[in-house]
Amino acid sequence: MDQAIQIVGALLILVAFAGAQAGRMVPHSRLYLVLNLVGSVILTFLAAVESQYGFLLLEAVWALVSAWGLAQVMRRRAPTAAH
């Protein structure tokens, strides 16, 4: 079961990456950042459970950067969305 969840997490990140590379997704869009955040949180959790510290570091930082980017996008768009 962990392998299936791990594949889902990786696919979320890869869909965002492939979408950006194909020009179908903007790296600063909410969708791109949410896919990266959710995928990396899944992989961070699994890395922690398995004590895979290098992978844990990579995915935790990936999640933090994605969350920060998403917060920046949400702050910039919030006033426009309210009107």
C-alpha distances in whole Angstrom, upper triangle without the diagonal:
4,5,5,6,9,10,11,13,14,15,17,19,20,21,23,25,25,27,29,30,31,33,31,30,32,30,32,31,29,26,26,26,23,21,21,21,18,16,17,17,13,13,16,14,11,14,16,13,13,17,17,21,22,19,19,23,22,19,21,25,23,22,25,27,26,26,30,30,29,32,34,34,34,37,39,38,38,42,42,40,42,45
4,5,5,6,9,10,11,12,14,15,17,18,20,22,23,24,26,27,28,30,32,30,29,30,28,30,29,27,25,24,23,21,19,19,18,16,14,14,14,10,10,12,10,7,10,12,10,10,14,14,17,18,15,15,19,18,16,18,21,20,19,22,24,23,24,27,28,27,29,32,32,32,35,37,36,37,40,41,38,40,44
4,5,5,6,9,10,10,12,14,16,16,18,20,21,22,24,26,26,27,30,28,27,29,27,29,29,27,24,23,23,21,19,18,19,16,14,15,15,11,10,13,13,9,11,14,13,12,15,14,18,18,15,16,19,18,16,19,21,20,20,23,25,23,24,28,28,27,30,32,32,32,35,37,37,37,41,41,39,41,44
4,5,5,6,9,10,10,13,15,15,16,19,20,20,22,24,25,26,28,26,25,27,26,28,27,25,22,22,22,20,17,17,18,15,13,15,15,11,11,15,14,11,14,16,15,15,18,17,20,21,17,18,21,20,17,20,22,20,20,23,25,23,24,27,27,26,29,31,31,31,34,36,35,36,39,39,37,39,42
4,5,5,6,9,10,11,13,14,15,17,19,20,21,23,24,26,27,25,24,26,24,26,24,23,20,19,19,17,14,15,15,12,10,12,11,7,8,12,10,9,12,14,13,13,16,16,18,19,15,15,19,18,15,17,19,18,16,20,22,20,20,24,24,23,26,28,28,28,31,33,32,32,36,36,34,36,39
4,5,5,6,9,10,11,12,14,16,17,18,20,22,23,24,26,25,23,25,23,24,24,22,20,19,18,17,14,13,14,12,9,10,10,7,6,10,10,7,9,12,12,12,14,13,16,16,12,13,16,14,12,14,17,15,15,18,20,18,20,23,23,22,25,27,27,28,31,32,32,33,36,36,34,37,40
4,5,5,6,9,10,10,12,14,15,16,18,20,20,21,24,22,21,23,22,24,23,22,19,18,18,17,13,14,15,12,9,11,13,10,9,13,13,11,13,16,16,15,18,16,19,18,14,16,18,16,14,17,19,17,16,20,21,19,21,24,24,23,26,28,27,28,31,32,32,33,37,36,34,37,40
4,5,5,6,9,10,10,13,14,15,16,18,20,21,22,20,19,21,20,22,21,19,16,15,16,14,11,12,13,10,7,10,11,8,9,13,13,12,14,17,17,17,20,18,20,20,16,17,19,17,14,17,19,16,15,19,20,17,19,22,22,21,24,26,25,25,29,30,29,30,34,33,31,33,36
4,5,5,7,9,10,11,13,14,16,17,19,20,22,20,18,20,18,20,19,17,15,14,13,12,9,9,9,7,4,6,8,5,6,9,10,10,12,14,15,15,17,16,17,17,13,13,16,14,10,13,15,12,12,15,16,14,16,19,19,18,21,23,22,23,26,27,27,28,32,31,29,32,35
4,5,5,6,9,10,11,12,14,15,16,18,20,19,17,19,17,19,19,18,16,14,14,13,10,9,11,10,6,8,10,9,7,11,13,11,12,16,16,16,18,16,17,16,12,14,15,13,10,14,15,12,13,16,16,15,17,20,19,19,22,24,23,24,27,28,28,29,33,33,31,34,36
4,5,5,6,8,10,10,12,14,15,16,18,16,15,17,16,19,18,17,14,12,14,13,9,10,12,11,7,10,13,11,11,14,16,15,16,19,20,20,22,19,21,20,16,17,19,16,14,17,18,15,15,19,18,16,18,21,20,19,23,24,23,24,27,28,27,29,32,32,30,33,35
4,5,5,6,9,10,11,13,14,15,17,15,13,15,14,16,15,14,11,9,10,9,5,7,9,7,5,8,11,10,10,13,15,15,16,19,20,20,22,20,21,20,16,17,18,16,13,15,16,13,12,16,16,13,15,18,17,16,19,21,19,20,24,24,24,25,29,28,26,29,32
4,6,5,6,9,10,11,12,14,16,15,12,14,12,14,14,13,11,8,9,9,6,5,8,8,5,7,10,10,10,12,15,15,15,18,20,20,21,19,19,18,14,15,16,13,11,13,14,10,11,14,13,11,14,16,15,15,18,19,18,20,23,24,23,25,29,28,27,30,32
4,5,5,6,8,10,10,12,14,13,12,14,13,16,15,16,13,10,12,12,9,8,12,12,9,11,14,13,13,15,18,17,18,21,22,22,23,20,21,19,16,18,18,15,13,17,17,13,14,17,16,14,17,19,18,18,21,22,21,23,26,26,25,28,31,30,29,32,34
4,5,5,6,9,10,10,12,10,9,12,12,15,14,14,10,9,11,11,8,9,12,12,10,13,15,15,15,18,20,20,20,23,25,25,26,24,25,23,19,21,21,18,16,19,19,15,16,19,18,15,17,20,18,17,21,22,20,21,25,25,24,26,29,28,26,30,32
4,6,5,6,9,10,11,9,7,9,8,11,10,11,8,5,8,9,6,7,10,11,10,12,15,15,15,17,20,20,21,23,25,25,26,24,24,22,19,20,20,17,15,17,17,13,14,16,15,12,15,17,14,14,18,18,16,18,21,21,20,23,26,25,24,27,29
4,5,5,6,9,10,10,8,10,8,12,12,13,11,8,10,12,9,9,12,14,12,13,16,17,16,18,21,21,21,24,26,25,26,23,24,21,18,20,20,16,15,18,17,13,14,17,15,13,16,18,15,16,19,19,18,20,23,23,23,25,28,27,26,30,32
4,5,5,6,8,8,8,11,11,14,14,16,13,10,13,15,12,12,16,16,14,16,19,19,18,21,23,23,23,26,28,28,29,26,26,24,21,23,23,19,18,21,20,17,18,21,19,16,20,21,19,19,23,23,21,23,26,25,25,27,30,29,28,31,33
4,5,5,6,5,5,8,9,12,11,13,10,8,12,13,11,12,15,16,15,17,20,20,20,22,25,25,25,28,30,30,31,28,29,26,23,25,25,21,20,22,21,18,19,21,19,16,19,20,17,17,21,21,18,21,24,23,22,25,27,26,25,28,30
4,5,5,6,5,6,6,10,10,12,11,8,11,13,12,12,15,17,16,17,20,21,21,22,25,26,26,28,30,30,31,28,28,26,23,24,24,20,19,21,20,16,18,20,17,15,18,19,15,16,19,19,17,19,22,21,20,23,26,24,24,28,29
4,5,8,8,9,9,13,14,16,14,12,14,17,15,14,18,19,18,19,22,23,22,24,27,27,27,30,32,31,32,29,29,26,24,25,25,21,21,23,22,18,20,22,19,17,21,21,18,19,23,22,20,23,26,24,24,27,30,28,28,31,33
4,5,8,10,11,15,15,17,15,13,16,18,16,16,20,21,19,21,24,25,24,27,29,29,29,32,34,34,35,32,32,29,27,28,28,24,23,26,25,21,23,25,22,20,23,24,21,21,25,24,22,24,27,25,25,28,30,28,28,31,32
4,6,7,9,12,12,15,14,12,15,17,16,16,20,21,20,22,25,26,25,27,30,30,31,33,35,35,36,33,33,31,28,29,29,25,24,26,25,21,23,24,21,19,22,23,19,19,23,22,19,22,24,22,22,25,27,25,25,28,29
4,7,10,12,11,13,11,10,14,15,14,15,18,19,19,21,23,24,24,27,29,29,30,33,34,34,36,33,33,31,28,29,29,26,24,26,25,21,22,24,21,19,21,22,19,18,22,21,18,20,23,22,20,23,26,23,23,26,27
4,6,9,7,10,8,7,10,12,11,12,15,16,16,18,21,21,22,24,26,27,28,30,32,32,33,31,31,29,26,26,26,23,21,23,22,18,19,20,18,15,17,18,15,15,18,17,15,17,20,19,17,20,23,21,20,24,25
4,5,5,9,9,7,9,12,12,12,15,17,17,18,21,22,23,24,27,28,28,30,32,33,33,31,31,28,26,26,25,22,21,22,21,17,18,19,16,14,16,16,12,13,16,15,12,15,17,16,15,18,21,19,19,22,24
4,6,8,9,6,7,11,11,10,12,15,15,15,18,20,20,21,24,25,25,27,29,30,30,28,27,25,23,23,22,19,18,19,17,14,15,15,12,10,13,13,10,10,14,13,11,14,16,15,15,18,21,20,20,23,25
4,7,8,7,7,10,12,11,13,15,16,16,18,21,21,22,24,26,26,28,30,31,31,29,28,26,24,24,23,20,19,19,17,14,15,15,12,10,12,11,7,8,11,9,7,10,13,11,12,15,17,16,17,20,22
4,5,5,6,9,10,11,12,14,16,17,18,20,21,22,24,26,27,28,30,32,32,30,30,28,25,25,24,22,20,20,19,16,15,16,14,11,12,13,9,8,11,11,7,10,13,12,11,14,16,15,14,18,20
4,6,5,6,8,10,10,12,14,15,16,18,20,20,22,24,25,26,28,30,31,29,29,27,25,24,24,21,19,19,18,15,14,15,13,10,10,12,9,6,9,10,7,8,11,11,10,12,15,15,13,16,19
4,5,5,6,9,10,11,12,14,15,17,18,20,21,23,24,26,27,29,30,28,28,27,24,23,23,21,18,19,19,15,14,16,15,11,12,14,11,9,13,14,11,12,15,15,14,16,19,18,16,19,21
4,6,5,6,9,10,11,12,14,16,17,18,20,22,22,24,26,27,28,26,26,24,21,21,21,18,16,17,16,13,12,14,12,9,11,13,10,9,13,13,11,13,16,16,15,18,21,20,19,22,24
4,5,5,6,9,10,10,12,14,15,16,18,20,20,22,24,25,26,24,24,22,20,19,19,16,14,14,13,10,9,11,9,6,7,9,7,6,10,11,9,11,14,14,14,16,19,19,18,21,24
4,5,5,6,8,10,10,12,14,15,16,18,20,21,23,24,25,24,24,23,20,19,19,17,14,15,15,12,10,12,11,7,8,11,10,7,10,12,11,11,15,16,15,16,20,20,18,21,23
4,6,5,6,8,10,11,12,14,16,17,18,20,22,23,24,22,23,21,18,18,19,16,13,14,15,11,10,13,13,9,11,14,12,10,14,16,14,15,18,19,18,20,23,23,21,24,27
4,6,5,6,8,10,10,12,14,15,16,18,20,21,22,20,20,18,15,15,15,13,10,11,11,8,7,10,9,6,9,11,10,10,13,15,14,15,18,19,19,21,24,24,23,26,28
4,6,5,6,9,10,10,12,14,15,16,18,20,20,19,19,18,15,14,14,13,9,10,10,7,5,8,8,5,6,10,10,9,11,14,13,14,17,18,18,19,23,23,22,24,27
4,6,5,6,9,10,11,13,14,15,17,19,20,19,19,19,16,15,16,14,11,11,13,10,8,11,12,9,9,13,13,12,14,17,16,16,19,21,21,21,25,25,23,25,29
4,6,5,6,9,10,11,12,14,16,17,18,17,17,17,13,13,14,12,9,11,12,9,8,12,13,10,12,15,15,14,17,19,18,19,22,24,23,24,28,28,26,29,32
4,5,5,6,8,10,10,12,14,15,16,14,14,14,10,10,11,9,5,7,9,6,5,9,10,9,10,13,14,13,16,18,18,19,22,23,24,25,28,29,27,30,33
4,5,5,6,9,10,11,12,14,15,14,14,15,12,10,12,11,7,7,10,8,6,9,11,10,10,13,15,14,16,18,19,19,22,24,24,24,28,29,27,29,32
4,5,5,6,9,10,11,13,14,14,15,15,12,11,13,12,9,10,13,11,9,13,15,13,14,17,18,17,19,22,22,22,25,27,27,27,31,31,29,31,35
4,5,5,6,9,10,10,12,10,12,12,8,8,10,9,6,8,11,10,9,13,14,13,15,18,18,18,21,23,23,24,26,28,28,29,33,33,32,34,37
4,6,5,6,9,10,10,9,10,10,7,5,8,8,5,6,9,9,8,11,13,13,13,16,18,18,19,22,23,23,25,28,28,29,32,33,32,34,37
4,5,5,6,9,10,10,11,13,10,8,11,12,9,9,12,12,11,13,16,16,15,18,20,20,21,24,25,25,27,29,30,30,34,35,33,34,38
4,5,5,6,8,9,11,12,9,8,12,12,10,11,14,14,13,16,18,18,18,21,23,22,24,27,27,28,30,32,32,33,37,37,35,37,41
4,5,5,6,5,7,9,6,5,9,10,8,9,13,13,13,15,17,18,18,21,23,23,24,27,28,28,31,33,33,34,37,38,37,39,42
4,5,5,6,7,10,9,6,9,11,10,10,13,14,13,15,18,19,19,21,23,23,25,27,28,29,31,33,34,34,37,39,37,39,42
4,6,8,10,13,11,9,13,15,13,13,17,17,16,18,21,21,21,24,26,26,27,30,31,31,33,36,36,36,40,41,39,41,44
4,5,9,11,10,9,13,14,13,14,17,18,18,20,22,23,23,26,28,28,29,32,33,33,35,38,38,38,42,43,41,43,46
4,6,9,9,8,11,13,13,13,16,17,17,19,22,22,23,25,27,28,29,31,33,33,35,37,38,38,42,43,42,43,47
4,6,6,6,9,10,11,12,14,15,16,18,20,21,22,24,25,26,28,30,31,32,34,36,37,38,41,42,41,43,46
4,5,5,6,9,10,10,12,14,15,16,18,20,21,22,24,25,26,28,30,31,32,34,36,36,40,41,40,42,45
4,5,5,6,9,10,11,12,14,16,17,18,20,21,23,24,26,27,29,30,32,33,35,36,39,40,39,41,45
4,5,5,6,8,10,10,12,14,15,16,18,20,21,22,24,26,27,28,30,32,33,34,37,38,37,39,42
4,6,5,6,8,10,10,12,14,15,16,18,20,21,22,24,25,26,28,30,31,32,35,36,35,37,41
4,6,5,6,8,10,11,12,14,15,16,18,20,21,22,24,26,27,29,30,31,34,36,35,37,40
4,6,5,6,9,10,11,12,14,15,16,18,20,21,23,24,26,27,29,30,33,34,33,36,38
4,5,5,6,9,10,10,12,14,15,16,18,20,21,22,24,26,27,28,31,32,31,33,36
4,5,5,6,9,10,10,12,14,15,16,18,20,21,22,24,26,26,30,31,30,32,35
4,5,5,6,8,10,10,12,14,15,16,18,20,21,23,24,25,29,30,29,31,34
4,6,5,6,9,10,11,12,14,15,16,18,20,21,22,24,27,28,27,30,32
4,6,5,6,8,10,10,12,14,15,16,18,20,21,22,25,26,25,27,30
4,5,5,6,9,10,10,12,14,15,16,18,20,21,24,25,25,26,30
4,5,5,6,9,10,11,12,14,15,17,18,20,23,24,24,26,29
4,5,5,6,9,10,11,12,14,15,16,18,21,22,21,24,26
4,5,5,6,9,10,10,12,14,15,16,19,20,20,22,25
4,5,5,6,9,10,11,13,14,15,18,20,19,21,24
4,5,5,6,9,10,11,12,14,17,18,18,20,23
4,5,5,6,9,10,11,12,15,16,15,17,20
4,5,5,6,9,10,10,13,15,15,16,19
4,5,5,6,9,10,13,14,14,16,19
4,5,5,6,8,11,12,12,14,17
4,6,5,6,9,10,10,12,14
4,6,5,8,10,10,12,14
4,6,7,8,10,11,13
4,6,5,6,9,11
4,6,5,6,9
4,6,5,7
4,5,6
4,6
4
